[in-house]
């Protein structure tokens, strides 16, 4: 039975699931009725952060154009450009046992591709969620439904896996940003051109 989280909650992942090392983080969403004439393309991205809350290099930013990070321990399975259909829209596979020791936090985000230019925002998105599944058993361990708290934001920090006393925990962040992916990337220490 999955643990259902609310914004701001934290939960043990590996301590309560001994032997767990391979997980899949599934991210999903639905687009409300939208007739602005543009595609509505949401993207998940992952930032691999050190102690200082920043990436150490560009390779610590995992997304549809850089699908591998953390020496292969974090793998983005690819871009879904429509968000249609049931189940996860995008997934990230993580081998927790192989995440390099300098990476303390794995932060999951969802952004709207060209949201500002297309006049799109998360007020037009519903049913956004993140869930963590055991890759070995397929069991859903943690689920976080973001709710409908966003209106003008074009980027969301959904949640993060982080190390705590040698174990991995998950924190449900649910914080919105204006400025899309560029604003997030800058906050996490990437040089945005």
SEKOL-767103 format. One line per 10 residues: number of its first residue (from 1); their letters; for each residue y, x, z of N, C-alpha, C, O, CB. Coordinates in pm, whole numbers, plus 50000, padded with zeros to 5 digits. Each point is the difference from the previous one (the first is absolute). Glycine has a CB too. Layout:
BEGIN
NUM) A) Y X Z Y X Z Y X Z Y X Z Y X Z; ...
***
This chain:
BEGIN
1) XXXXXXXXXX) 49881 50085 50000 50119 49915 50000 50125 50089 50000 50016 50085 50087 49859 49730 50036; 50210 50165 49781 50120 50082 49986 50099 49971 50112 50012 49887 50048 49955 50118 49704; 50103 50099 50288 50111 49985 50095 50123 49963 49918 50036 50070 49906 49865 50098 50261; 50163 49722 49870 50119 49955 49929 50123 50046 50079 50014 49970 50118 49863 49829 49784; 50212 50274 50030 50116 50058 50067 50128 49925 49968 50012 49935 49895 49875 50285 50099; 50209 49790 50097 50136 49953 49978 50091 50122 49989 49963 50111 50039 49993 49672 50087; 50162 50195 49820 50097 50108 49983 50020 50074 50132 50019 49939 50105 50096 49933 49711; 49879 50261 50176 50024 50084 50117 49875 50034 50079 50004 50087 50087 50217 49812 49923; 49667 50033 49963 49878 50028 50076 49932 50127 49949 50011 50037 49883 49961 49718 50159; 49956 50309 50051 49922 50118 49969 49857 49975 50047 49977 49930 50098 50226 50223 49921
11) XXXXXXXXXX) 49701 49906 49908 49860 49979 50037 49920 50126 49968 50027 50070 49903 49995 49681 50055; 49878 50276 50127 49909 50112 49974 49915 49968 49878 49959 49886 49980 50036 50174 50265; 49980 50041 49674 49912 49982 49886 49869 50076 50021 49892 49940 49996 50307 50032 49854; 49809 50159 50172 49876 50079 50010 49938 49993 50139 49878 50012 50014 50212 50139 49811; 49991 49831 50279 49946 49994 50136 49910 49877 50018 49895 50008 50065 50309 50112 50020; 49838 49769 49858 49922 49876 50014 49893 49987 49892 49917 49910 50006 50282 49982 50096; 49802 50199 49801 49899 50002 49893 49943 50141 49988 50030 50069 49903 50087 49742 49972; 49802 50234 50222 49951 50138 50000 49927 50032 49870 49923 49919 49948 50056 50072 50302; 50047 50129 49699 49935 50044 49877 50071 49956 49873 49961 50040 49891 49828 49954 50233; 50314 49924 49890 50074 49953 49883 50081 50115 49941 50080 50062 50071 49932 49705 50024
21) XXXXXXXXXX) 49969 50263 49777 50084 50102 49939 50056 49955 49865 50110 50040 49962 49756 50134 50156; 50059 49744 49808 50047 49957 49869 50050 49856 50007 49924 49908 50030 49914 50249 49857; 50291 49827 50086 50060 49867 50003 50071 49971 49868 50039 50091 49927 49989 49926 50323; 49987 49856 49723 50080 49955 49887 50114 49917 50056 49978 49908 50079 49822 50093 49760; 50322 50032 50122 50114 49919 50037 50033 49913 49879 50037 50050 49894 50054 50125 50272; 49893 49695 49852 50030 49905 49893 50135 49937 50023 50032 49959 50112 49724 49997 49854; 50324 50035 49930 50132 49940 50007 50005 49886 49900 49952 50013 49887 50156 50206 50186; 49949 49668 49968 50006 49886 49910 50128 49922 50017 50072 50014 50099 49682 49973 49908; 50275 49929 49892 50122 49921 50000 49991 49895 49891 49917 50009 49909 50216 50186 50178; 49951 49706 49923 50016 49900 49895 50149 49990 49968 50085 50015 50088 49708 49855 49987
31) XXXXXXXXXX) 50238 50103 49799 50138 49981 49960 50025 49850 49993 49925 49926 49937 50081 50293 49932; 50101 49737 50198 50039 49859 49993 50046 49968 49859 50008 50089 49915 50057 49911 50329; 49964 49877 49731 50050 49962 49867 50121 50086 49967 50098 50004 50074 49818 49757 49954; 50076 50306 49859 50106 50091 49959 50017 49988 49850 49904 50013 49925 50048 50147 50267; 50172 49814 49765 50022 49984 49856 50121 50081 49954 50080 49954 49919 49818 49817 50091; 50112 50350 50042 50115 50085 49966 49985 50076 49871 50088 50078 49963 49951 49942 50275; 49850 49958 49692 49986 50064 49870 49942 50141 50003 49981 50060 49895 50209 49804 50036; 49783 50188 50187 49942 50134 50010 49863 49991 50067 49971 49905 50072 50260 50200 49942; 49686 49995 49960 49876 50011 50075 50034 50026 50146 50104 50058 50031 49772 50028 49766; 50035 49872 50290 50018 50021 50144 49887 50093 50041 49888 49955 50024 50224 49815 50017
41) XXXXXXXXXX) 49916 50358 49968 49898 50102 50023 50019 50063 50137 50097 50073 50023 49887 49972 49729; 49923 49927 50338 50004 50063 50132 49906 50119 50001 49894 49997 49938 50162 49783 50172; 49984 50324 49961 49922 50123 50007 49979 50041 50144 50091 49991 50083 50000 50081 49695; 49788 49974 50252 49976 50060 50131 50011 50151 49986 49959 50058 49899 49890 49750 50171; 50207 50254 50030 50014 50145 50005 49965 50046 50141 50011 49925 50096 50168 50075 49723; 49777 50125 50190 49958 50055 50128 50073 50132 50023 50005 50085 49911 49767 49803 50070; 50283 50128 50138 50066 50125 50037 49917 50068 50109 49971 49940 50103 50259 49966 49837; 49733 50221 50035 49923 50078 50097 50100 50085 50076 50060 50092 49945 49730 49911 49909; 50227 49967 50275 50110 50056 50078 49951 50098 50107 49894 49982 50059 50235 49809 49899; 49952 50311 50064 49974 50095 50108 50059 49951 50131 50045 49886 50010 49952 50301 49824
51) XXXXXXXXXX) 50003 49902 50266 50055 49968 50132 50143 49950 49995 50041 49918 50082 49809 50253 50012; 50227 49879 49809 50142 49968 49992 50027 49868 49926 50116 49963 49981 49932 50281 50025; 49846 49686 49953 50019 49874 49929 50040 50017 49855 50048 49906 49937 50014 49995 50277; 49919 50220 49732 50038 50030 49862 49879 50054 49924 49906 50053 50059 50332 49994 50012; 49765 49939 49796 49898 50062 49917 50029 50150 49996 50114 50042 50015 49855 49747 49845; 49926 50291 50118 50023 50144 49988 50026 50039 49855 50062 50104 49975 49792 49935 50225; 50100 49879 49705 50027 50026 49858 49978 49872 49921 49956 49898 50055 49976 50345 49969; 50097 49762 49846 49984 49883 49914 49856 49951 49994 49976 49882 49977 50215 50199 49889; 49712 50009 50155 49859 49958 49991 49959 49911 50118 49892 49941 49998 50058 50270 49877; 50136 49781 50228 49973 49912 50114 50049 49857 49975 49998 49917 50090 50018 50281 50060
61) XXXXXXXXXX) 50028 49775 49728 50043 49866 49959 49895 49951 49900 49993 50049 49887 50259 50001 50150; 49668 49852 50006 49887 49952 49919 50035 49862 49945 50033 49908 50076 49800 50225 50063; 50160 49854 49728 50033 49873 49934 49932 49999 49864 49917 50087 49972 50307 49895 50151; 49809 49921 49792 49926 49984 49874 50010 50119 49906 49914 50017 49913 50125 49740 50110; 50064 50328 49990 50011 50119 49915 49949 50127 50069 49991 50104 49936 50205 49789 49954; 49772 50098 50237 49942 50113 50074 49898 49939 50095 50029 49975 50117 50184 50171 49867; 49666 49830 49965 49905 49916 50072 49919 50074 50106 49921 49939 50072 50066 49925 49725; 50031 50269 50214 49926 50078 50099 50094 50073 50094 50101 50055 49956 49712 49972 49881; 50155 49974 50293 50079 50076 50095 49912 50048 50114 49884 49962 50011 50320 49905 49930; 49853 50218 50144 49927 50048 50117 49870 50070 49962 49895 49975 50059 50205 49841 50072
71) XXXXXXXXXX) 49909 50273 49767 49880 50071 49952 49889 49904 49959 49882 50029 50022 50177 50162 50126; 49977 49697 49793 49900 49904 49952 49954 49900 50105 49914 49917 49973 50015 50257 49871; 50128 49833 50277 49957 49908 50107 50065 49862 49986 49953 49904 50061 50016 50293 50089; 50137 49793 49770 50070 49873 49978 50005 49975 49849 50054 50081 49925 50086 49946 50289; 49803 49861 49742 49992 49970 49857 50050 49858 49973 49946 49902 50053 49858 50256 49923; 50301 49832 49942 50053 49871 49956 49917 49957 49880 49982 50078 49907 50257 49973 50177; 49710 49825 49916 49907 49960 49894 50070 49947 49875 49933 49962 49904 49903 49986 50274; 50297 50048 49821 50070 49964 49876 50094 49883 50014 49999 49927 50099 49808 50160 49782; 50275 49898 50016 50108 49902 49998 49950 49865 49950 49930 49992 49899 50236 50192 50064; 49870 49710 50109 49977 49863 49955 50137 49944 49967 50084 49988 50089 49703 49979 50053
81) XXXXXXXXXX) 50237 49999 49734 50135 49964 49958 50034 49853 50012 50115 49961 49976 49872 50227 49872; 49916 49727 50190 50032 49858 50006 49984 49940 50139 50072 49906 50034 49858 50079 49732; 49978 50068 50316 49976 49941 50131 49928 49867 49993 49991 49929 50100 50210 50186 49979; 49746 49851 49804 49932 49872 49984 49855 50009 50047 49942 50109 50005 50208 49835 49803; 49793 49942 50226 49860 49995 50038 49981 50015 50149 50094 50024 50076 49848 50067 49702; 49932 49895 50262 49965 50006 50142 49977 50145 50043 49982 50089 49917 49915 49682 50068; 50105 50249 50145 49965 50131 50056 50115 50099 49995 50114 49964 49972 49654 49994 49960; 50199 50167 50097 50101 50105 50007 50061 50025 49862 49930 49999 49899 49948 50107 50295; 50253 49915 49804 50066 50036 49875 49990 50149 49973 49982 50042 49886 50174 49765 50143; 49856 50274 50075 49985 50144 49986 49926 50052 50123 50007 49941 50108 50205 50078 49752
91) XXXXXXXXXX) 49717 50093 50121 49923 50057 50110 50021 50151 50007 50026 50067 49901 49804 49750 50075; 50157 50233 50147 50006 50144 50027 49876 50036 50081 49974 49940 50104 50282 50064 49890; 49668 50093 49957 49881 50045 50072 50035 50124 50080 50065 50092 49950 49783 49812 49872; 50107 50098 50302 50033 50112 50089 49876 50049 50071 49925 49922 50059 50308 49989 49972; 49745 50220 49963 49895 50062 50079 50069 50065 50120 50052 50111 49990 49795 49930 49805; 50153 49889 50317 50076 50043 50118 49955 50137 50049 50082 50079 50048 49948 49681 50016; 49841 50269 49924 49948 50127 50049 50054 50119 49920 50003 50112 50051 49791 49769 50024; 50250 50095 49802 50046 50109 49914 50151 50009 49986 50050 50086 49927 49739 49890 49952; 50284 49938 50190 50147 50007 49992 50045 50131 50065 49966 50027 50115 50056 49718 49890; 50055 50338 49921 50044 50129 50055 50070 49982 50135 50071 49902 50022 49952 50187 49745
101) XXXXXXXXXX) 49956 50007 50322 50050 49987 50137 50152 49995 50009 50054 49949 50098 49743 50171 49976; 50273 49932 49825 50147 49995 50006 50055 49860 49970 50118 49974 50023 49887 50267 49908; 49909 49670 50019 50043 49863 49972 49970 49915 50123 49885 49980 50037 50073 50046 49713; 50148 49923 50312 49988 49922 50122 50008 49850 49976 49947 49921 50078 50152 50270 50042; 49968 49771 49772 50019 49857 49971 49977 49974 49852 50040 50080 49915 50126 49900 50275; 49770 49908 49781 49980 49955 49862 50068 49865 49992 49950 49901 50054 49827 50226 49914; 50337 49869 49964 50085 49880 49999 49984 49924 49868 50008 50059 49892 50155 50056 50262; 49815 49754 49858 49976 49914 49884 50123 49916 49972 50056 49937 50089 49698 50057 49962; 50288 50005 49822 50120 49926 49962 49969 49913 49878 49908 50028 49923 50241 50155 50169; 49930 49712 49891 49998 49921 49877 50144 49991 49950 50092 49968 50076 49702 49897 49999
111) XXXXXXXXXX) 50223 50163 49797 50133 49994 49942 49997 49913 49874 49894 49980 49939 50162 50249 50154; 50061 49721 49869 50013 49922 49877 50052 50094 49893 50110 50053 50010 49933 49730 50117; 49877 50236 49769 50038 50090 49891 50127 49949 49934 50005 49888 49948 49754 50176 50015; 50345 50021 50038 50130 49965 49942 50056 49870 50058 50062 49921 49928 49871 50197 49863; 50044 49861 50339 50042 49877 50066 50148 49970 49989 50040 49888 49970 49775 50146 50183; 50268 50070 49872 50145 49976 49993 50043 49965 49858 50075 49904 49979 49960 50255 50211; 49917 49918 49713 50041 49978 49861 49956 49863 49950 50069 49938 49919 49917 50308 50040; 49900 49708 50090 49946 49871 49955 50042 49884 50091 49958 49886 49980 49848 50238 49920; 50276 49907 50200 50046 49898 50095 49882 49931 50069 49997 49878 50015 50208 50086 49843; 49698 50117 50185 49882 49950 50069 49998 50054 50142 50051 50110 50025 49821 49876 49758
121) XXXXXXXXXX) 50071 49938 50311 49992 50047 50138 49881 49933 50068 49933 49915 49942 50317 50122 50067; 49724 50004 50116 49884 49949 50071 50015 49855 50048 49905 49941 50051 50051 50292 50019; 50162 49709 49913 50015 49857 50024 49922 49919 49898 49971 49882 50021 50254 50160 50078; 49740 50022 49789 49924 49934 49893 49850 50030 50010 49923 49967 49909 50280 50047 49944; 49756 50049 50256 49860 50040 50018 49945 49930 50124 50069 49987 50101 49973 50239 49788; 49833 49730 50102 49937 49937 50115 49860 50058 50021 49946 50069 49914 50187 49721 50047; 49811 50180 50154 49863 50038 50033 49973 50150 49991 49890 50042 49965 50042 49736 49952; 50169 50304 50113 49978 50145 49999 49917 50039 50123 50023 49950 50110 50196 50088 49765; 49686 50052 50103 49915 50043 50111 49950 50142 49977 50005 50054 49889 49927 49708 50152; 50019 50296 50067 49926 50126 49994 49873 49978 50081 50002 49932 50102 50210 50213 49872
131) XXXXXXXXXX) 49679 49913 49980 49878 49992 50079 49925 50132 49989 50013 50072 49901 49973 49679 50063; 49937 50277 50139 49919 50121 50000 49853 49959 50003 49957 49920 50083 50225 50213 50036; 49744 49923 49787 49859 49967 49982 49919 50127 50017 50043 50108 49959 50013 49700 49883; 49827 50181 50218 49905 50110 50003 49941 50014 49861 49944 49905 49946 50003 50059 50301; 50065 50156 49693 49946 50019 49866 49847 49989 50002 49940 49952 49903 50256 50195 50038; 49742 49898 50166 49853 50000 50007 49942 49859 50014 49900 49968 49936 50111 50258 50167; 50052 49689 49978 49941 49868 50028 50072 49885 49928 49944 49891 49988 49987 50197 50232; 50192 49937 49733 50078 49893 49938 50064 49906 50100 50063 49902 49963 49787 50114 49844; 50133 50014 50322 50054 49914 50105 50151 50018 50013 50050 50112 50002 49730 49900 50120; 50291 49875 49887 50143 50006 50025 50021 50024 50150 49953 49922 50083 50099 49921 49721
141) XXXXXXXXXX) 50017 50266 50229 50018 50040 50140 50135 49954 50055 50009 49954 50114 49844 50243 49844; 50251 49816 49960 50136 49968 50044 50070 49925 49887 49985 50034 49883 50025 50170 50270; 50066 49694 49884 50080 49928 49900 50141 49977 50057 50017 49965 50117 49775 49921 49787; 50305 50136 50011 50139 49978 50039 50068 49917 49891 50023 50049 49889 49984 50170 50243; 50024 49655 49899 50074 49913 49909 50147 50014 50031 50043 49978 50114 49763 49859 49867; 50272 50199 49918 50140 50033 50025 50090 49879 50025 50108 50016 50056 49856 50181 49805; 49994 49685 50099 50088 49885 50020 50112 49998 49897 49997 50075 49903 49950 49928 50342; 50149 49914 49777 50107 49978 49900 50136 50042 50057 50098 49928 49985 49770 49881 49914; 50136 50307 50164 50123 50041 50069 50102 50069 49911 50104 50044 50049 49759 49978 50152; 50111 49989 49671 50084 50084 49915 50072 49916 49897 49947 49901 49950 49898 50292 50085
151) XXXXXXXXXX) 50278 49848 49932 50073 49925 49899 50056 50093 49894 49965 49987 49883 50092 49839 50287; 50028 50268 49869 50067 50083 49900 49936 50136 49982 50044 50078 49915 50164 49804 50140; 49689 50149 50023 49940 50133 49995 49920 50021 49871 49943 49906 49945 50049 50096 50305; 50003 50124 49704 49922 50035 49882 49889 50099 50034 49928 50046 49912 50274 49913 49945; 49785 50075 50271 49895 50091 50044 49957 49962 50141 50082 49957 50081 50009 50229 49773; 49780 49829 50175 49948 49972 50133 49916 50117 50049 49920 50056 49924 50080 49698 50027; 50018 50283 50174 49904 50088 50066 49903 49905 50070 50035 49934 50098 50132 50263 49934; 49712 49798 49917 49901 49903 50048 49942 50045 50134 49999 49924 50096 49948 50013 49667; 50005 50186 50240 49938 50050 50122 49959 50144 49982 50020 50059 49894 49900 49712 50163; 50021 50285 50048 49957 50139 49988 49878 50028 50086 49983 49945 50109 50252 50121 49843
161) XXXXXXXXXX) 49683 50022 49995 49892 50060 50077 50058 50126 50063 50071 50075 49933 49744 49832 49915; 50158 50116 50279 50053 50121 50063 49902 50055 50102 49918 49928 50057 50315 49988 49909; 49778 50215 50054 49912 50068 50095 50054 49983 50141 50120 50008 50024 49811 50159 49800; 49976 49810 50270 50037 49990 50141 49882 50048 50083 49894 49937 50000 50265 49868 49956; 49859 50305 50113 49894 50059 50084 49868 50015 49924 49894 49965 50051 50215 49934 50148; 49900 50153 49679 49880 50029 49922 49938 49879 49933 49897 50013 49933 50064 50170 50221; 50099 49699 49862 49950 49878 49936 50106 49948 49902 50116 50043 50005 49741 49899 50199; 50102 49968 49710 50094 49935 49908 50030 49858 50050 49911 49926 50041 50001 50212 49764; 50216 49827 50190 50044 49865 50035 50077 49942 49881 50038 50073 49909 49973 49986 50340; 50011 49810 49755 50079 49935 49896 50116 49927 50066 49983 49932 50101 49815 50042 49749
171) XXXXXXXXXX) 50319 50041 50092 50120 49933 50049 50051 49906 49891 50015 50040 49885 50043 50157 50265; 49968 49678 49888 50054 49900 49907 50152 50008 50004 50062 49951 50095 49736 49896 49937; 50263 50216 49867 50146 50020 50001 50075 49877 49952 50077 49940 50075 49885 50302 49886; 50017 49721 49914 50066 49882 49945 50151 50011 49994 50070 49904 50029 49744 49967 50056; 50237 50248 49877 50146 50013 49991 50044 50006 49854 49936 50065 49917 50067 50055 50305; 50106 49813 49749 50051 49991 49864 50114 50097 49973 50072 50040 50092 49860 49723 49906; 50082 50274 49876 50105 50093 49955 50067 49943 49878 49937 49932 49919 49938 50265 50173; 50254 49830 49895 50068 49982 49873 49999 50136 49931 49989 50103 50067 50159 49706 50020; 49863 50192 49782 50003 50127 49928 49866 50040 49943 49987 50107 49940 50197 49961 50206; 49714 49848 49872 49872 50022 49935 49931 50129 50039 50022 50054 50109 50065 49815 49707
181) XXXXXXXXXX) 49831 50179 50093 49919 50118 50025 50086 50124 50024 49965 50086 50081 49855 49815 49778; 50292 50108 50072 50087 50118 50016 50049 50013 50144 50005 50111 50054 50067 49867 49706; 49964 49910 50301 50047 50004 50139 49889 50043 50094 50023 50080 50091 50142 49739 49857; 49715 50130 50031 49886 50039 50083 49969 50147 49983 49983 50073 50098 49925 49696 49884; 50084 50274 49893 49963 50140 49971 50098 50096 50067 49960 50102 50055 49938 49826 49726; 50229 50039 50212 50102 50086 50062 49982 50005 50151 50009 50107 50060 50151 49836 49755; 49814 49942 50247 49978 49996 50144 49880 50085 50042 50000 50060 50108 50099 49712 49896; 49799 50233 49910 49879 50075 50033 50007 50146 49952 49899 50070 50001 49972 49715 49986; 50246 50261 49970 50019 50141 49972 49981 50045 49858 49994 50120 49974 49936 49911 50251; 50059 49876 49681 49986 50039 49859 50139 50014 49937 50092 49925 50033 49683 49958 49951
191) XXX) 50237 50212 49926 50123 50012 49921 49991 49902 49885 49910 50010 49917 50120 50234 50147; 50061 49662 49931 49998 49899 49895 50105 50039 49897 50118 50016 50032 49804 49802 50127; 50033 50196 49713 50086 50051 49894 50096 49902 49945 50078 50033 49910 49745 50115 50037
***
